[in-house]
């Protein structure tokens, strides 16, 4: 991908200790440190690290190893994302399912509006409008 599009247009997302389909790693800290070390010199656009229940502080381990933009994701709230940025732990934060359920997420954050809950039952379902384009938008009166 880097050869075709340019490394500065390619990023990588990793999710240490995400136990998807019962996949586990006996030494995840060593594995992910090695992986990120191997990315040095590639000039990639970003490294996105999403944590889902890991007890170990992978950000402290991995951020110093990556020379490009470092993104944090995985269950963030507005407050936790702002805290991560304020503390300098990341260059940017990432919202997946929160953005899916709230296509107007930045505006909701700006005005302090409630968030729609994501319907996880529709994430990997056959393509229909349900769950992807039917979430209620922020009312104009709320946004004012």
Phi and psi in radians as a Rosetta constraint file:
Dihedral C 1 N 2 CA 2 C 2 CIRCULARHARMONIC -1.104 0.35
Dihedral N 2 CA 2 C 2 N 3 CIRCULARHARMONIC -0.679 0.35
Dihedral C 2 N 3 CA 3 C 3 CIRCULARHARMONIC -1.158 0.35
Dihedral N 3 CA 3 C 3 N 4 CIRCULARHARMONIC -0.615 0.35
Dihedral C 3 N 4 CA 4 C 4 CIRCULARHARMONIC -1.422 0.35
Dihedral N 4 CA 4 C 4 N 5 CIRCULARHARMONIC -0.845 0.35
Dihedral C 4 N 5 CA 5 C 5 CIRCULARHARMONIC -1.766 0.35
Dihedral N 5 CA 5 C 5 N 6 CIRCULARHARMONIC -0.277 0.35
Dihedral C 5 N 6 CA 6 C 6 CIRCULARHARMONIC 1.724 0.35
Dihedral N 6 CA 6 C 6 N 7 CIRCULARHARMONIC 2.281 0.35
Dihedral C 6 N 7 CA 7 C 7 CIRCULARHARMONIC -1.022 0.35
Dihedral N 7 CA 7 C 7 N 8 CIRCULARHARMONIC -0.569 0.35
Dihedral C 7 N 8 CA 8 C 8 CIRCULARHARMONIC -1.218 0.35
Dihedral N 8 CA 8 C 8 N 9 CIRCULARHARMONIC -0.059 0.35
Dihedral C 8 N 9 CA 9 C 9 CIRCULARHARMONIC -1.990 0.35
Dihedral N 9 CA 9 C 9 N 10 CIRCULARHARMONIC 0.228 0.35
Dihedral C 9 N 10 CA 10 C 10 CIRCULARHARMONIC -2.163 0.35
Dihedral N 10 CA 10 C 10 N 11 CIRCULARHARMONIC 2.342 0.35
Dihedral C 10 N 11 CA 11 C 11 CIRCULARHARMONIC -2.217 0.35
Dihedral N 11 CA 11 C 11 N 12 CIRCULARHARMONIC 2.953 0.35
Dihedral C 11 N 12 CA 12 C 12 CIRCULARHARMONIC -2.307 0.35
Dihedral N 12 CA 12 C 12 N 13 CIRCULARHARMONIC 2.465 0.35
Dihedral C 12 N 13 CA 13 C 13 CIRCULARHARMONIC -2.028 0.35
Dihedral N 13 CA 13 C 13 N 14 CIRCULARHARMONIC 2.303 0.35
Dihedral C 13 N 14 CA 14 C 14 CIRCULARHARMONIC -2.257 0.35
Dihedral N 14 CA 14 C 14 N 15 CIRCULARHARMONIC 2.687 0.35
Dihedral C 14 N 15 CA 15 C 15 CIRCULARHARMONIC -2.374 0.35
Dihedral N 15 CA 15 C 15 N 16 CIRCULARHARMONIC 1.388 0.35
Dihedral C 15 N 16 CA 16 C 16 CIRCULARHARMONIC -0.979 0.35
Dihedral N 16 CA 16 C 16 N 17 CIRCULARHARMONIC 2.378 0.35
Dihedral C 16 N 17 CA 17 C 17 CIRCULARHARMONIC 1.138 0.35
Dihedral N 17 CA 17 C 17 N 18 CIRCULARHARMONIC 0.282 0.35
Dihedral C 17 N 18 CA 18 C 18 CIRCULARHARMONIC -1.309 0.35
Dihedral N 18 CA 18 C 18 N 19 CIRCULARHARMONIC 2.006 0.35
Dihedral C 18 N 19 CA 19 C 19 CIRCULARHARMONIC -1.558 0.35
Dihedral N 19 CA 19 C 19 N 20 CIRCULARHARMONIC 1.091 0.35
Dihedral C 19 N 20 CA 20 C 20 CIRCULARHARMONIC -1.483 0.35
Dihedral N 20 CA 20 C 20 N 21 CIRCULARHARMONIC 2.300 0.35
Dihedral C 20 N 21 CA 21 C 21 CIRCULARHARMONIC 0.961 0.35
Dihedral N 21 CA 21 C 21 N 22 CIRCULARHARMONIC 0.586 0.35
Dihedral C 21 N 22 CA 22 C 22 CIRCULARHARMONIC 1.088 0.35
Dihedral N 22 CA 22 C 22 N 23 CIRCULARHARMONIC 0.408 0.35
Dihedral C 22 N 23 CA 23 C 23 CIRCULARHARMONIC -1.419 0.35
Dihedral N 23 CA 23 C 23 N 24 CIRCULARHARMONIC 2.251 0.35
Dihedral C 23 N 24 CA 24 C 24 CIRCULARHARMONIC -2.302 0.35
Dihedral N 24 CA 24 C 24 N 25 CIRCULARHARMONIC 2.857 0.35
Dihedral C 24 N 25 CA 25 C 25 CIRCULARHARMONIC -2.254 0.35
Dihedral N 25 CA 25 C 25 N 26 CIRCULARHARMONIC 2.237 0.35
Dihedral C 25 N 26 CA 26 C 26 CIRCULARHARMONIC -1.195 0.35
Dihedral N 26 CA 26 C 26 N 27 CIRCULARHARMONIC -0.436 0.35
Dihedral C 26 N 27 CA 27 C 27 CIRCULARHARMONIC -2.401 0.35
Dihedral N 27 CA 27 C 27 N 28 CIRCULARHARMONIC 1.127 0.35
Dihedral C 27 N 28 CA 28 C 28 CIRCULARHARMONIC -1.103 0.35
Dihedral N 28 CA 28 C 28 N 29 CIRCULARHARMONIC -0.597 0.35
Dihedral C 28 N 29 CA 29 C 29 CIRCULARHARMONIC -1.123 0.35
Dihedral N 29 CA 29 C 29 N 30 CIRCULARHARMONIC -0.754 0.35
Dihedral C 29 N 30 CA 30 C 30 CIRCULARHARMONIC -1.188 0.35
Dihedral N 30 CA 30 C 30 N 31 CIRCULARHARMONIC -0.713 0.35
Dihedral C 30 N 31 CA 31 C 31 CIRCULARHARMONIC -1.062 0.35
Dihedral N 31 CA 31 C 31 N 32 CIRCULARHARMONIC -0.868 0.35
Dihedral C 31 N 32 CA 32 C 32 CIRCULARHARMONIC -1.295 0.35
Dihedral N 32 CA 32 C 32 N 33 CIRCULARHARMONIC -0.570 0.35
Dihedral C 32 N 33 CA 33 C 33 CIRCULARHARMONIC -1.106 0.35
Dihedral N 33 CA 33 C 33 N 34 CIRCULARHARMONIC -0.773 0.35
Dihedral C 33 N 34 CA 34 C 34 CIRCULARHARMONIC -1.089 0.35
Dihedral N 34 CA 34 C 34 N 35 CIRCULARHARMONIC -0.795 0.35
Dihedral C 34 N 35 CA 35 C 35 CIRCULARHARMONIC -1.006 0.35
Dihedral N 35 CA 35 C 35 N 36 CIRCULARHARMONIC -0.881 0.35
Dihedral C 35 N 36 CA 36 C 36 CIRCULARHARMONIC -1.162 0.35
Dihedral N 36 CA 36 C 36 N 37 CIRCULARHARMONIC -0.621 0.35
Dihedral C 36 N 37 CA 37 C 37 CIRCULARHARMONIC -1.041 0.35
Dihedral N 37 CA 37 C 37 N 38 CIRCULARHARMONIC -0.639 0.35
Dihedral C 37 N 38 CA 38 C 38 CIRCULARHARMONIC -1.242 0.35
Dihedral N 38 CA 38 C 38 N 39 CIRCULARHARMONIC -0.290 0.35
Dihedral C 38 N 39 CA 39 C 39 CIRCULARHARMONIC -1.427 0.35
Dihedral N 39 CA 39 C 39 N 40 CIRCULARHARMONIC -0.232 0.35
Dihedral C 39 N 40 CA 40 C 40 CIRCULARHARMONIC -1.017 0.35
Dihedral N 40 CA 40 C 40 N 41 CIRCULARHARMONIC 2.406 0.35
Dihedral C 40 N 41 CA 41 C 41 CIRCULARHARMONIC 1.535 0.35
Dihedral N 41 CA 41 C 41 N 42 CIRCULARHARMONIC -0.168 0.35
Dihedral C 41 N 42 CA 42 C 42 CIRCULARHARMONIC -1.389 0.35
Dihedral N 42 CA 42 C 42 N 43 CIRCULARHARMONIC -0.422 0.35
Dihedral C 42 N 43 CA 43 C 43 CIRCULARHARMONIC 1.239 0.35
Dihedral N 43 CA 43 C 43 N 44 CIRCULARHARMONIC 0.560 0.35
Dihedral C 43 N 44 CA 44 C 44 CIRCULARHARMONIC -1.128 0.35
Dihedral N 44 CA 44 C 44 N 45 CIRCULARHARMONIC 2.674 0.35
Dihedral C 44 N 45 CA 45 C 45 CIRCULARHARMONIC -1.132 0.35
Dihedral N 45 CA 45 C 45 N 46 CIRCULARHARMONIC -0.724 0.35
Dihedral C 45 N 46 CA 46 C 46 CIRCULARHARMONIC -2.833 0.35
Dihedral N 46 CA 46 C 46 N 47 CIRCULARHARMONIC 2.829 0.35
Dihedral C 46 N 47 CA 47 C 47 CIRCULARHARMONIC -2.119 0.35
Dihedral N 47 CA 47 C 47 N 48 CIRCULARHARMONIC 2.113 0.35
Dihedral C 47 N 48 CA 48 C 48 CIRCULARHARMONIC -1.856 0.35
Dihedral N 48 CA 48 C 48 N 49 CIRCULARHARMONIC 2.043 0.35
Dihedral C 48 N 49 CA 49 C 49 CIRCULARHARMONIC -1.943 0.35
Dihedral N 49 CA 49 C 49 N 50 CIRCULARHARMONIC 2.009 0.35
Dihedral C 49 N 50 CA 50 C 50 CIRCULARHARMONIC -1.917 0.35
Dihedral N 50 CA 50 C 50 N 51 CIRCULARHARMONIC 2.163 0.35
Dihedral C 50 N 51 CA 51 C 51 CIRCULARHARMONIC -1.907 0.35
Dihedral N 51 CA 51 C 51 N 52 CIRCULARHARMONIC 2.396 0.35
Dihedral C 51 N 52 CA 52 C 52 CIRCULARHARMONIC -2.302 0.35
Dihedral N 52 CA 52 C 52 N 53 CIRCULARHARMONIC 1.396 0.35
Dihedral C 52 N 53 CA 53 C 53 CIRCULARHARMONIC 1.576 0.35
Dihedral N 53 CA 53 C 53 N 54 CIRCULARHARMONIC 0.050 0.35
Dihedral C 53 N 54 CA 54 C 54 CIRCULARHARMONIC -1.165 0.35
Dihedral N 54 CA 54 C 54 N 55 CIRCULARHARMONIC 2.378 0.35
Dihedral C 54 N 55 CA 55 C 55 CIRCULARHARMONIC -1.496 0.35
Dihedral N 55 CA 55 C 55 N 56 CIRCULARHARMONIC -0.430 0.35
Dihedral C 55 N 56 CA 56 C 56 CIRCULARHARMONIC -1.429 0.35
Dihedral N 56 CA 56 C 56 N 57 CIRCULARHARMONIC 2.551 0.35
Dihedral C 56 N 57 CA 57 C 57 CIRCULARHARMONIC -1.468 0.35
Dihedral N 57 CA 57 C 57 N 58 CIRCULARHARMONIC 1.465 0.35
Dihedral C 57 N 58 CA 58 C 58 CIRCULARHARMONIC -1.163 0.35
Dihedral N 58 CA 58 C 58 N 59 CIRCULARHARMONIC -0.488 0.35
Dihedral C 58 N 59 CA 59 C 59 CIRCULARHARMONIC -1.124 0.35
Dihedral N 59 CA 59 C 59 N 60 CIRCULARHARMONIC -0.718 0.35
Dihedral C 59 N 60 CA 60 C 60 CIRCULARHARMONIC -1.135 0.35
Dihedral N 60 CA 60 C 60 N 61 CIRCULARHARMONIC -0.573 0.35
Dihedral C 60 N 61 CA 61 C 61 CIRCULARHARMONIC -1.346 0.35
Dihedral N 61 CA 61 C 61 N 62 CIRCULARHARMONIC -0.731 0.35
Dihedral C 61 N 62 CA 62 C 62 CIRCULARHARMONIC -1.639 0.35
Dihedral N 62 CA 62 C 62 N 63 CIRCULARHARMONIC -0.642 0.35
Dihedral C 62 N 63 CA 63 C 63 CIRCULARHARMONIC -0.963 0.35
Dihedral N 63 CA 63 C 63 N 64 CIRCULARHARMONIC -0.816 0.35
Dihedral C 63 N 64 CA 64 C 64 CIRCULARHARMONIC -1.118 0.35
Dihedral N 64 CA 64 C 64 N 65 CIRCULARHARMONIC -0.330 0.35
Dihedral C 64 N 65 CA 65 C 65 CIRCULARHARMONIC -1.477 0.35
Dihedral N 65 CA 65 C 65 N 66 CIRCULARHARMONIC -0.261 0.35
Dihedral C 65 N 66 CA 66 C 66 CIRCULARHARMONIC -1.924 0.35
Dihedral N 66 CA 66 C 66 N 67 CIRCULARHARMONIC 2.259 0.35
Dihedral C 66 N 67 CA 67 C 67 CIRCULARHARMONIC -1.553 0.35
Dihedral N 67 CA 67 C 67 N 68 CIRCULARHARMONIC -0.159 0.35
Dihedral C 67 N 68 CA 68 C 68 CIRCULARHARMONIC -1.733 0.35
Dihedral N 68 CA 68 C 68 N 69 CIRCULARHARMONIC -2.852 0.35
Dihedral C 68 N 69 CA 69 C 69 CIRCULARHARMONIC -1.145 0.35
Dihedral N 69 CA 69 C 69 N 70 CIRCULARHARMONIC 2.325 0.35
Dihedral C 69 N 70 CA 70 C 70 CIRCULARHARMONIC -1.933 0.35
Dihedral N 70 CA 70 C 70 N 71 CIRCULARHARMONIC 2.117 0.35
Dihedral C 70 N 71 CA 71 C 71 CIRCULARHARMONIC -1.968 0.35
Dihedral N 71 CA 71 C 71 N 72 CIRCULARHARMONIC 2.458 0.35
Dihedral C 71 N 72 CA 72 C 72 CIRCULARHARMONIC -2.039 0.35
Dihedral N 72 CA 72 C 72 N 73 CIRCULARHARMONIC 2.371 0.35
Dihedral C 72 N 73 CA 73 C 73 CIRCULARHARMONIC -2.533 0.35
Dihedral N 73 CA 73 C 73 N 74 CIRCULARHARMONIC 3.083 0.35
Dihedral C 73 N 74 CA 74 C 74 CIRCULARHARMONIC 1.909 0.35
Dihedral N 74 CA 74 C 74 N 75 CIRCULARHARMONIC 1.507 0.35
Dihedral C 74 N 75 CA 75 C 75 CIRCULARHARMONIC 1.251 0.35
Dihedral N 75 CA 75 C 75 N 76 CIRCULARHARMONIC 0.438 0.35
Dihedral C 75 N 76 CA 76 C 76 CIRCULARHARMONIC -1.309 0.35
Dihedral N 76 CA 76 C 76 N 77 CIRCULARHARMONIC 2.636 0.35
Dihedral C 76 N 77 CA 77 C 77 CIRCULARHARMONIC -1.881 0.35
Dihedral N 77 CA 77 C 77 N 78 CIRCULARHARMONIC 3.031 0.35
Dihedral C 77 N 78 CA 78 C 78 CIRCULARHARMONIC -1.018 0.35
Dihedral N 78 CA 78 C 78 N 79 CIRCULARHARMONIC -0.809 0.35
Dihedral C 78 N 79 CA 79 C 79 CIRCULARHARMONIC -1.123 0.35
Dihedral N 79 CA 79 C 79 N 80 CIRCULARHARMONIC -0.791 0.35
Dihedral C 79 N 80 CA 80 C 80 CIRCULARHARMONIC -1.188 0.35
Dihedral N 80 CA 80 C 80 N 81 CIRCULARHARMONIC -0.619 0.35
Dihedral C 80 N 81 CA 81 C 81 CIRCULARHARMONIC -1.151 0.35
Dihedral N 81 CA 81 C 81 N 82 CIRCULARHARMONIC -0.775 0.35
Dihedral C 81 N 82 CA 82 C 82 CIRCULARHARMONIC -1.106 0.35
Dihedral N 82 CA 82 C 82 N 83 CIRCULARHARMONIC -0.651 0.35
Dihedral C 82 N 83 CA 83 C 83 CIRCULARHARMONIC -1.117 0.35
Dihedral N 83 CA 83 C 83 N 84 CIRCULARHARMONIC -0.762 0.35
Dihedral C 83 N 84 CA 84 C 84 CIRCULARHARMONIC -1.030 0.35
Dihedral N 84 CA 84 C 84 N 85 CIRCULARHARMONIC -0.759 0.35
Dihedral C 84 N 85 CA 85 C 85 CIRCULARHARMONIC -1.223 0.35
Dihedral N 85 CA 85 C 85 N 86 CIRCULARHARMONIC -0.763 0.35
Dihedral C 85 N 86 CA 86 C 86 CIRCULARHARMONIC -1.060 0.35
Dihedral N 86 CA 86 C 86 N 87 CIRCULARHARMONIC -0.698 0.35
Dihedral C 86 N 87 CA 87 C 87 CIRCULARHARMONIC -1.382 0.35
Dihedral N 87 CA 87 C 87 N 88 CIRCULARHARMONIC -0.073 0.35
Dihedral C 87 N 88 CA 88 C 88 CIRCULARHARMONIC 1.295 0.35
Dihedral N 88 CA 88 C 88 N 89 CIRCULARHARMONIC 0.361 0.35
Dihedral C 88 N 89 CA 89 C 89 CIRCULARHARMONIC -1.367 0.35
Dihedral N 89 CA 89 C 89 N 90 CIRCULARHARMONIC -0.290 0.35
Dihedral C 89 N 90 CA 90 C 90 CIRCULARHARMONIC -2.646 0.35
Dihedral N 90 CA 90 C 90 N 91 CIRCULARHARMONIC 2.776 0.35
Dihedral C 90 N 91 CA 91 C 91 CIRCULARHARMONIC -1.530 0.35
Dihedral N 91 CA 91 C 91 N 92 CIRCULARHARMONIC -0.409 0.35
Dihedral C 91 N 92 CA 92 C 92 CIRCULARHARMONIC -2.775 0.35
Dihedral N 92 CA 92 C 92 N 93 CIRCULARHARMONIC 2.795 0.35
Dihedral C 92 N 93 CA 93 C 93 CIRCULARHARMONIC -2.059 0.35
Dihedral N 93 CA 93 C 93 N 94 CIRCULARHARMONIC 2.740 0.35
Dihedral C 93 N 94 CA 94 C 94 CIRCULARHARMONIC -2.209 0.35
Dihedral N 94 CA 94 C 94 N 95 CIRCULARHARMONIC 2.351 0.35
Dihedral C 94 N 95 CA 95 C 95 CIRCULARHARMONIC -2.111 0.35
Dihedral N 95 CA 95 C 95 N 96 CIRCULARHARMONIC 2.049 0.35
Dihedral C 95 N 96 CA 96 C 96 CIRCULARHARMONIC -1.626 0.35
Dihedral N 96 CA 96 C 96 N 97 CIRCULARHARMONIC -1.449 0.35
Dihedral C 96 N 97 CA 97 C 97 CIRCULARHARMONIC -1.149 0.35
Dihedral N 97 CA 97 C 97 N 98 CIRCULARHARMONIC -0.522 0.35
Dihedral C 97 N 98 CA 98 C 98 CIRCULARHARMONIC -1.102 0.35
Dihedral N 98 CA 98 C 98 N 99 CIRCULARHARMONIC -0.650 0.35
Dihedral C 98 N 99 CA 99 C 99 CIRCULARHARMONIC -1.289 0.35
Dihedral N 99 CA 99 C 99 N 100 CIRCULARHARMONIC -0.632 0.35
Dihedral C 99 N 100 CA 100 C 100 CIRCULARHARMONIC -1.039 0.35
Dihedral N 100 CA 100 C 100 N 101 CIRCULARHARMONIC -0.789 0.35
Dihedral C 100 N 101 CA 101 C 101 CIRCULARHARMONIC -1.402 0.35
Dihedral N 101 CA 101 C 101 N 102 CIRCULARHARMONIC -0.247 0.35
Dihedral C 101 N 102 CA 102 C 102 CIRCULARHARMONIC -2.423 0.35
Dihedral N 102 CA 102 C 102 N 103 CIRCULARHARMONIC 1.345 0.35
Dihedral C 102 N 103 CA 103 C 103 CIRCULARHARMONIC -1.043 0.35
Dihedral N 103 CA 103 C 103 N 104 CIRCULARHARMONIC -0.292 0.35
Dihedral C 103 N 104 CA 104 C 104 CIRCULARHARMONIC -1.774 0.35
Dihedral N 104 CA 104 C 104 N 105 CIRCULARHARMONIC 0.526 0.35
Dihedral C 104 N 105 CA 105 C 105 CIRCULARHARMONIC -0.932 0.35
Dihedral N 105 CA 105 C 105 N 106 CIRCULARHARMONIC -0.812 0.35
Dihedral C 105 N 106 CA 106 C 106 CIRCULARHARMONIC -1.021 0.35
Dihedral N 106 CA 106 C 106 N 107 CIRCULARHARMONIC -0.678 0.35
Dihedral C 106 N 107 CA 107 C 107 CIRCULARHARMONIC -1.208 0.35
Dihedral N 107 CA 107 C 107 N 108 CIRCULARHARMONIC -0.691 0.35
Dihedral C 107 N 108 CA 108 C 108 CIRCULARHARMONIC -1.056 0.35
Dihedral N 108 CA 108 C 108 N 109 CIRCULARHARMONIC -0.751 0.35
Dihedral C 108 N 109 CA 109 C 109 CIRCULARHARMONIC -1.088 0.35
Dihedral N 109 CA 109 C 109 N 110 CIRCULARHARMONIC -0.768 0.35
Dihedral C 109 N 110 CA 110 C 110 CIRCULARHARMONIC -1.040 0.35
Dihedral N 110 CA 110 C 110 N 111 CIRCULARHARMONIC -0.733 0.35
Dihedral C 110 N 111 CA 111 C 111 CIRCULARHARMONIC -1.718 0.35
Dihedral N 111 CA 111 C 111 N 112 CIRCULARHARMONIC -0.006 0.35
Dihedral C 111 N 112 CA 112 C 112 CIRCULARHARMONIC 1.267 0.35
Dihedral N 112 CA 112 C 112 N 113 CIRCULARHARMONIC 0.522 0.35
Dihedral C 112 N 113 CA 113 C 113 CIRCULARHARMONIC -1.394 0.35
Dihedral N 113 CA 113 C 113 N 114 CIRCULARHARMONIC 2.722 0.35
Dihedral C 113 N 114 CA 114 C 114 CIRCULARHARMONIC -1.144 0.35
Dihedral N 114 CA 114 C 114 N 115 CIRCULARHARMONIC 2.673 0.35
Dihedral C 114 N 115 CA 115 C 115 CIRCULARHARMONIC -1.759 0.35
Dihedral N 115 CA 115 C 115 N 116 CIRCULARHARMONIC 2.559 0.35
Dihedral C 115 N 116 CA 116 C 116 CIRCULARHARMONIC -1.243 0.35
Dihedral N 116 CA 116 C 116 N 117 CIRCULARHARMONIC 2.507 0.35
Dihedral C 116 N 117 CA 117 C 117 CIRCULARHARMONIC -1.443 0.35
Dihedral N 117 CA 117 C 117 N 118 CIRCULARHARMONIC 2.409 0.35
Dihedral C 117 N 118 CA 118 C 118 CIRCULARHARMONIC -1.307 0.35
Dihedral N 118 CA 118 C 118 N 119 CIRCULARHARMONIC 2.422 0.35
Dihedral C 118 N 119 CA 119 C 119 CIRCULARHARMONIC -1.626 0.35
Dihedral N 119 CA 119 C 119 N 120 CIRCULARHARMONIC 1.615 0.35
Dihedral C 119 N 120 CA 120 C 120 CIRCULARHARMONIC -1.098 0.35
Dihedral N 120 CA 120 C 120 N 121 CIRCULARHARMONIC -0.390 0.35
Dihedral C 120 N 121 CA 121 C 121 CIRCULARHARMONIC -1.136 0.35
Dihedral N 121 CA 121 C 121 N 122 CIRCULARHARMONIC -0.303 0.35
Dihedral C 121 N 122 CA 122 C 122 CIRCULARHARMONIC -1.764 0.35
Dihedral N 122 CA 122 C 122 N 123 CIRCULARHARMONIC -0.053 0.35
Dihedral C 122 N 123 CA 123 C 123 CIRCULARHARMONIC -1.063 0.35
Dihedral N 123 CA 123 C 123 N 124 CIRCULARHARMONIC -0.768 0.35
Dihedral C 123 N 124 CA 124 C 124 CIRCULARHARMONIC -2.077 0.35
Dihedral N 124 CA 124 C 124 N 125 CIRCULARHARMONIC 0.447 0.35
Dihedral C 124 N 125 CA 125 C 125 CIRCULARHARMONIC -1.445 0.35
Dihedral N 125 CA 125 C 125 N 126 CIRCULARHARMONIC 2.860 0.35
Dihedral C 125 N 126 CA 126 C 126 CIRCULARHARMONIC -0.958 0.35
Dihedral N 126 CA 126 C 126 N 127 CIRCULARHARMONIC 2.584 0.35
Dihedral C 126 N 127 CA 127 C 127 CIRCULARHARMONIC -1.106 0.35
Dihedral N 127 CA 127 C 127 N 128 CIRCULARHARMONIC 2.100 0.35
Dihedral C 127 N 128 CA 128 C 128 CIRCULARHARMONIC -2.552 0.35
Dihedral N 128 CA 128 C 128 N 129 CIRCULARHARMONIC 3.045 0.35
Dihedral C 128 N 129 CA 129 C 129 CIRCULARHARMONIC -1.249 0.35
Dihedral N 129 CA 129 C 129 N 130 CIRCULARHARMONIC -0.453 0.35
Dihedral C 129 N 130 CA 130 C 130 CIRCULARHARMONIC -1.059 0.35
Dihedral N 130 CA 130 C 130 N 131 CIRCULARHARMONIC 2.090 0.35
Dihedral C 130 N 131 CA 131 C 131 CIRCULARHARMONIC 1.624 0.35
Dihedral N 131 CA 131 C 131 N 132 CIRCULARHARMONIC -0.228 0.35
Dihedral C 131 N 132 CA 132 C 132 CIRCULARHARMONIC -2.020 0.35
Dihedral N 132 CA 132 C 132 N 133 CIRCULARHARMONIC -0.620 0.35
Dihedral C 132 N 133 CA 133 C 133 CIRCULARHARMONIC -2.243 0.35
Dihedral N 133 CA 133 C 133 N 134 CIRCULARHARMONIC 0.172 0.35
Dihedral C 133 N 134 CA 134 C 134 CIRCULARHARMONIC -1.891 0.35
Dihedral N 134 CA 134 C 134 N 135 CIRCULARHARMONIC 0.131 0.35
Dihedral C 134 N 135 CA 135 C 135 CIRCULARHARMONIC -1.226 0.35
Dihedral N 135 CA 135 C 135 N 136 CIRCULARHARMONIC 2.409 0.35
Dihedral C 135 N 136 CA 136 C 136 CIRCULARHARMONIC -1.170 0.35
Dihedral N 136 CA 136 C 136 N 137 CIRCULARHARMONIC 2.350 0.35
Dihedral C 136 N 137 CA 137 C 137 CIRCULARHARMONIC -1.388 0.35
Dihedral N 137 CA 137 C 137 N 138 CIRCULARHARMONIC 2.786 0.35
Dihedral C 137 N 138 CA 138 C 138 CIRCULARHARMONIC -1.116 0.35
Dihedral N 138 CA 138 C 138 N 139 CIRCULARHARMONIC 2.273 0.35
Dihedral C 138 N 139 CA 139 C 139 CIRCULARHARMONIC -1.146 0.35
Dihedral N 139 CA 139 C 139 N 140 CIRCULARHARMONIC 2.529 0.35
Dihedral C 139 N 140 CA 140 C 140 CIRCULARHARMONIC -0.990 0.35
Dihedral N 140 CA 140 C 140 N 141 CIRCULARHARMONIC -0.695 0.35
Dihedral C 140 N 141 CA 141 C 141 CIRCULARHARMONIC -1.120 0.35
Dihedral N 141 CA 141 C 141 N 142 CIRCULARHARMONIC -0.639 0.35
Dihedral C 141 N 142 CA 142 C 142 CIRCULARHARMONIC -1.168 0.35
Dihedral N 142 CA 142 C 142 N 143 CIRCULARHARMONIC -0.644 0.35
Dihedral C 142 N 143 CA 143 C 143 CIRCULARHARMONIC -1.314 0.35
Dihedral N 143 CA 143 C 143 N 144 CIRCULARHARMONIC -0.323 0.35
